[in-house]
Amino acid sequence: MQRALLASVLALAVSACAYRPDPTELVKIVDSPSDVRVCQRLGEVSPVVPTTPGFDSATESMLEATVALGGTHLYMQQTTNDWSLVRGIAYRCGHGTVRENVVIRAKG
């Protein structure tokens, strides 16, 4: 009985450790500029695209481009009031984000 229980617990523990998410699954999709205001902008990952049927493939290519740039967040920028057109912009947020600080010194 104990061997069966030990074997099932061991199998469960091993299977739980085996899952590795796809890198695109780790990218967070956001739709508000406030979500990325303290992040480093990496660049646009798509032109303006329609959100009509087939938008899933456009989203997947935006996610892949975000991962390729080292991004953690994909900002879907609304370009029309009804969300029929959007643009993807990649950002890196969180640990490892480098913001450039500008120091202005007065001569004197």
PAVO-466995 format. One record per residue: residue number from 1; x, y, z of N, C-alpha, C in turn; residue in three letters. Coordinates in nm, 3 decimals, always signed. Each point is the difference from the previous one (the first is absolute). Layout:
# PAVO-466995
ZAVO; NUM; X; Y; Z; X; Y; Z; X; Y; Z; ALA .
...
END
This chain:
# PAVO-466995
ZAVO; 1; +0.082; -0.119; +0.000; -0.082; +0.119; +0.000; +0.087; +0.127; +0.000; MET .
ZAVO; 2; +0.102; -0.002; +0.084; +0.087; +0.117; +0.007; +0.079; +0.018; -0.129; GLN .
ZAVO; 3; +0.040; -0.111; -0.062; +0.074; +0.010; -0.126; -0.086; +0.060; -0.110; ARG .
ZAVO; 4; -0.126; -0.039; -0.004; -0.091; +0.053; -0.102; -0.022; +0.150; +0.022; ALA .
ZAVO; 5; -0.016; +0.038; +0.125; -0.018; +0.142; +0.031; +0.125; +0.079; -0.032; LEU .
ZAVO; 6; +0.116; -0.053; +0.035; +0.126; +0.067; -0.030; +0.021; +0.012; -0.150; LEU .
ZAVO; 7; -0.031; -0.105; -0.075; +0.016; +0.002; -0.145; -0.093; +0.103; -0.065; ALA .
ZAVO; 8; -0.124; +0.010; +0.048; -0.094; +0.096; -0.058; +0.040; +0.144; +0.034; SER .
ZAVO; 9; +0.048; +0.023; +0.122; +0.046; +0.134; +0.037; +0.123; +0.038; -0.080; VAL .
ZAVO; 10; +0.090; -0.092; -0.018; +0.121; +0.025; -0.079; -0.035; +0.030; -0.145; LEU .
ZAVO; 11; -0.092; -0.076; -0.058; -0.042; +0.023; -0.139; -0.066; +0.137; -0.014; ALA .
ZAVO; 12; -0.080; +0.038; +0.097; -0.065; +0.131; -0.003; +0.102; +0.112; +0.010; LEU .
ZAVO; 13; +0.098; -0.015; +0.086; +0.103; +0.103; +0.018; +0.084; +0.015; -0.126; ALA .
ZAVO; 14; +0.036; -0.110; -0.063; +0.080; +0.005; -0.122; -0.078; +0.064; -0.114; VAL .
ZAVO; 15; -0.127; -0.034; -0.014; -0.080; +0.057; -0.108; -0.025; +0.148; +0.020; SER .
ZAVO; 16; -0.008; +0.046; +0.123; -0.022; +0.142; +0.028; +0.123; +0.081; -0.037; ALA .
ZAVO; 17; +0.117; -0.057; +0.012; +0.124; +0.070; -0.031; +0.032; -0.002; -0.149; CYS .
ZAVO; 18; -0.068; -0.081; -0.078; +0.033; -0.018; -0.140; -0.056; +0.109; -0.090; ALA .
ZAVO; 19; -0.098; +0.075; +0.044; -0.062; +0.100; -0.087; +0.087; +0.124; -0.010; TYR .
ZAVO; 20; +0.028; +0.040; -0.121; +0.071; +0.125; -0.025; -0.085; +0.080; -0.098; ARG .
ZAVO; 21; -0.043; +0.119; +0.041; -0.083; +0.079; -0.090; +0.079; +0.050; -0.120; PRO .
ZAVO; 22; -0.071; +0.018; -0.109; +0.057; +0.059; -0.120; +0.038; +0.145; +0.034; ASP .
ZAVO; 23; +0.112; +0.052; -0.051; +0.039; +0.138; +0.034; -0.108; +0.103; -0.031; PRO .
ZAVO; 24; -0.081; -0.024; -0.102; -0.105; +0.097; -0.032; -0.111; +0.000; +0.106; THR .
ZAVO; 25; -0.014; -0.111; +0.074; -0.100; -0.007; +0.106; +0.038; +0.085; +0.121; GLU .
ZAVO; 26; +0.127; +0.038; +0.009; +0.047; +0.080; +0.112; -0.016; +0.150; -0.024; LEU .
ZAVO; 27; -0.031; +0.039; -0.124; -0.019; +0.141; -0.033; -0.139; +0.043; +0.043; VAL .
ZAVO; 28; -0.007; +0.109; +0.073; -0.129; +0.052; +0.046; -0.052; +0.100; -0.103; LYS .
ZAVO; 29; -0.124; -0.019; -0.044; -0.062; +0.092; -0.096; -0.079; +0.103; +0.079; ILE .
ZAVO; 30; +0.028; +0.128; -0.025; -0.068; +0.110; +0.069; -0.059; +0.095; -0.103; VAL .
ZAVO; 31; -0.102; +0.077; +0.044; -0.064; +0.093; -0.093; -0.006; +0.144; +0.054; ASP .
ZAVO; 32; +0.074; +0.026; +0.105; +0.001; +0.134; +0.058; +0.144; +0.051; +0.008; SER .
ZAVO; 33; +0.023; +0.124; -0.043; +0.135; +0.055; +0.008; +0.052; +0.010; +0.143; PRO .
ZAVO; 34; -0.090; +0.007; +0.097; +0.045; +0.007; +0.140; +0.063; -0.131; +0.045; SER .
ZAVO; 35; -0.032; -0.110; -0.067; +0.058; -0.129; +0.036; +0.148; -0.009; -0.036; ASP .
ZAVO; 36; +0.045; +0.083; -0.093; +0.140; -0.006; -0.044; +0.072; +0.133; +0.017; VAL .
ZAVO; 37; -0.054; +0.087; +0.083; +0.059; +0.134; +0.013; +0.139; +0.000; +0.061; ARG .
ZAVO; 38; +0.032; -0.098; +0.084; +0.133; -0.005; +0.062; +0.089; -0.105; -0.067; VAL .
ZAVO; 39; -0.041; -0.049; -0.114; +0.074; -0.105; -0.070; +0.085; +0.059; -0.112; CYS .
ZAVO; 40; +0.091; -0.081; -0.049; +0.084; +0.042; -0.111; -0.064; -0.041; -0.132; GLN .
ZAVO; 41; -0.023; +0.098; -0.085; -0.058; -0.029; -0.132; +0.107; -0.062; -0.088; ARG .
ZAVO; 42; -0.034; -0.114; -0.061; +0.095; -0.070; -0.086; -0.026; +0.026; -0.148; LEU .
ZAVO; 43; -0.124; +0.027; -0.035; -0.032; +0.031; -0.139; -0.134; -0.056; -0.043; GLY .
ZAVO; 44; -0.045; +0.047; -0.116; -0.125; -0.049; -0.057; +0.022; -0.139; -0.057; GLU .
ZAVO; 45; -0.094; -0.088; +0.025; +0.011; -0.137; -0.049; -0.105; -0.033; -0.105; VAL .
ZAVO; 46; -0.079; +0.101; -0.038; -0.095; -0.020; -0.109; -0.042; +0.135; -0.055; SER .
ZAVO; 47; -0.042; +0.001; -0.125; -0.065; +0.121; -0.051; -0.142; +0.004; +0.057; PRO .
ZAVO; 48; -0.076; +0.097; -0.039; -0.141; +0.004; +0.041; -0.072; -0.116; -0.068; VAL .
ZAVO; 49; -0.065; -0.084; +0.081; -0.069; -0.119; -0.053; -0.145; +0.001; +0.046; VAL .
ZAVO; 50; -0.091; -0.056; -0.082; -0.141; -0.009; +0.040; -0.022; -0.114; +0.098; PRO .
ZAVO; 51; -0.096; +0.017; +0.089; -0.034; -0.103; +0.098; -0.116; -0.087; -0.049; THR .
ZAVO; 52; -0.001; -0.027; -0.127; -0.103; -0.082; -0.063; +0.037; -0.148; +0.016; THR .
ZAVO; 53; -0.086; -0.092; -0.047; +0.038; -0.141; +0.007; +0.137; -0.022; -0.064; PRO .
ZAVO; 54; +0.080; -0.082; +0.064; +0.138; -0.020; -0.043; +0.098; +0.082; +0.081; GLY .
ZAVO; 55; -0.051; +0.075; +0.097; +0.085; +0.084; +0.085; +0.091; -0.085; +0.089; PHE .
ZAVO; 56; -0.039; -0.125; +0.023; +0.082; -0.088; +0.084; +0.140; -0.019; -0.058; ASP .
ZAVO; 57; +0.010; -0.015; -0.130; +0.132; -0.019; -0.061; +0.083; +0.127; +0.009; SER .
ZAVO; 58; -0.065; +0.116; -0.012; +0.072; +0.127; +0.016; +0.049; +0.015; +0.143; ALA .
ZAVO; 59; -0.084; -0.038; +0.097; +0.039; +0.007; +0.140; +0.117; -0.093; +0.028; THR .
ZAVO; 60; -0.003; -0.118; -0.054; +0.108; -0.096; +0.021; +0.132; +0.053; -0.057; GLU .
ZAVO; 61; -0.004; +0.062; -0.117; +0.123; +0.054; -0.057; +0.051; +0.119; +0.082; SER .
ZAVO; 62; -0.092; +0.079; +0.059; +0.041; +0.109; +0.089; +0.067; -0.055; +0.125; MET .
ZAVO; 63; -0.056; -0.107; +0.055; +0.059; -0.062; +0.119; +0.139; -0.056; -0.031; LEU .
ZAVO; 64; +0.015; -0.065; -0.113; +0.130; -0.054; -0.039; +0.104; +0.110; -0.019; GLU .
ZAVO; 65; -0.042; +0.111; -0.061; +0.092; +0.113; -0.019; +0.036; +0.064; +0.134; ALA .
ZAVO; 66; -0.095; +0.004; +0.093; +0.028; +0.054; +0.134; +0.104; -0.086; +0.071; THR .
ZAVO; 67; -0.015; -0.132; -0.008; +0.097; -0.091; +0.060; +0.137; +0.018; -0.066; VAL .
ZAVO; 68; +0.003; +0.015; -0.131; +0.127; +0.017; -0.072; +0.073; +0.127; +0.044; ALA .
ZAVO; 69; -0.075; +0.102; +0.039; +0.062; +0.125; +0.047; +0.034; -0.005; +0.149; LEU .
ZAVO; 70; -0.038; -0.107; +0.067; +0.026; -0.011; +0.143; -0.107; +0.067; +0.084; GLY .
ZAVO; 71; -0.120; +0.016; -0.055; -0.108; +0.068; +0.070; -0.076; -0.087; +0.096; GLY .
ZAVO; 72; -0.064; +0.066; +0.095; -0.085; -0.068; +0.098; -0.146; +0.036; -0.017; THR .
ZAVO; 73; -0.026; +0.112; -0.066; -0.137; +0.049; -0.017; -0.024; +0.040; -0.146; HIS .
ZAVO; 74; -0.120; -0.028; -0.048; -0.043; +0.043; -0.132; -0.115; +0.097; +0.020; LEU .
ZAVO; 75; +0.024; +0.125; -0.036; -0.103; +0.104; +0.013; -0.076; +0.008; -0.132; TYR .
ZAVO; 76; -0.130; -0.028; +0.006; -0.088; +0.014; -0.116; -0.052; +0.143; -0.001; MET .
ZAVO; 77; +0.058; +0.081; -0.085; -0.039; +0.141; -0.006; -0.124; +0.015; -0.087; GLN .
ZAVO; 78; -0.103; +0.055; +0.058; -0.126; +0.025; -0.070; +0.020; +0.115; -0.097; GLN .
ZAVO; 79; -0.029; -0.022; -0.129; +0.015; +0.107; -0.099; -0.134; +0.052; -0.050; THR .
ZAVO; 80; -0.110; -0.069; +0.035; -0.134; +0.048; -0.030; -0.084; -0.011; +0.126; THR .
ZAVO; 81; -0.106; +0.078; +0.008; -0.084; -0.001; +0.121; -0.066; -0.134; +0.028; ASN .
ZAVO; 82; -0.028; -0.077; -0.104; -0.073; -0.126; +0.019; +0.091; -0.123; +0.003; ASP .
ZAVO; 83; +0.130; +0.020; +0.014; +0.098; -0.108; +0.006; +0.004; -0.084; -0.127; TRP .
ZAVO; 84; -0.046; +0.054; -0.111; +0.005; -0.078; -0.124; +0.141; -0.004; -0.059; SER .
ZAVO; 85; +0.085; +0.094; +0.040; +0.139; +0.003; -0.045; +0.092; +0.019; +0.121; LEU .
ZAVO; 86; +0.105; -0.081; +0.006; +0.097; +0.010; +0.109; +0.142; -0.012; -0.054; VAL .
ZAVO; 87; +0.094; +0.041; +0.082; +0.143; -0.012; -0.032; +0.067; -0.065; +0.120; ARG .
ZAVO; 88; +0.094; -0.090; -0.022; +0.071; -0.067; +0.108; +0.133; +0.067; +0.028; GLY .
ZAVO; 89; +0.028; +0.027; +0.128; +0.125; +0.060; +0.042; +0.058; -0.085; +0.114; ILE .
ZAVO; 90; +0.126; -0.039; -0.013; +0.065; -0.084; +0.100; +0.066; +0.085; +0.108; ALA .
ZAVO; 91; -0.011; -0.047; +0.125; +0.061; +0.066; +0.115; +0.069; -0.104; +0.087; TYR .
ZAVO; 92; +0.103; +0.046; +0.072; +0.063; -0.082; +0.103; -0.029; +0.065; +0.133; ARG .
ZAVO; 93; -0.067; -0.074; +0.087; -0.040; +0.053; +0.131; +0.059; -0.086; +0.110; CYS .
ZAVO; 94; +0.011; +0.059; +0.117; +0.045; -0.076; +0.116; +0.149; -0.003; +0.015; GLY .
ZAVO; 95; +0.048; -0.105; +0.065; +0.142; -0.016; +0.031; +0.083; +0.001; -0.128; HIS .
ZAVO; 96; +0.106; +0.076; +0.000; +0.087; +0.008; -0.116; -0.035; +0.112; -0.096; GLY .
ZAVO; 97; -0.105; +0.075; +0.032; -0.039; +0.111; -0.085; +0.093; +0.117; +0.027; THR .
ZAVO; 98; +0.057; +0.054; -0.105; +0.092; +0.112; +0.014; -0.066; +0.124; -0.056; VAL .
ZAVO; 99; -0.022; +0.095; +0.084; -0.053; +0.129; -0.044; +0.117; +0.097; -0.010; ARG .
ZAVO; 100; +0.004; +0.076; -0.107; +0.108; +0.095; -0.017; -0.034; +0.127; +0.076; GLU .
ZAVO; 101; +0.087; +0.037; +0.093; -0.019; +0.122; +0.077; +0.080; +0.112; -0.065; ASN .
ZAVO; 102; -0.062; +0.113; -0.014; +0.065; +0.115; -0.059; +0.030; +0.099; +0.111; VAL .
ZAVO; 103; +0.125; +0.040; +0.008; +0.040; +0.098; +0.102; +0.041; +0.127; -0.073; VAL .
ZAVO; 104; -0.062; +0.109; +0.040; +0.035; +0.129; -0.058; +0.078; +0.078; +0.106; ILE .
ZAVO; 105; +0.119; +0.042; -0.036; +0.085; +0.074; +0.093; +0.018; +0.141; -0.052; ARG .
ZAVO; 106; -0.010; +0.092; +0.092; +0.019; +0.140; -0.037; +0.150; +0.033; +0.009; ALA .
ZAVO; 107; +0.046; +0.069; -0.099; +0.141; +0.040; -0.001; +0.016; +0.120; +0.091; LYS .
ZAVO; 108; +0.099; -0.003; +0.082; +0.012; +0.119; +0.078; +0.090; -0.010; +0.112; GLY .
END
